[in-house]
């Protein structure tokens, strides 16, 4: 006869199976979290690169806008200074 009853063997096997499943699920969850974090970090880097390009373009636009405003003011002043001929 076996010194450990069949009920205890089945309970131990079930507990081991449950513990293995839970630990496997936890490791899988950690791996998935790691992959999601990598994706978020890659997206953040792309957003930073896009923001840099947009800032560069906006700075150039504002400089051009300021230069055009100065040229427009000079041109309008010059037009106003010309005498009217009737």
ABEGO torsion letter per residue (X at the ends): XBABBAAAAAAAAAAAAAAAAAAAAAAAAAAAAAAAAAAAAAAAAAAAAAAAAAAAAAAAAAAAAAAAAAAAAAAAAAAAABBBBX
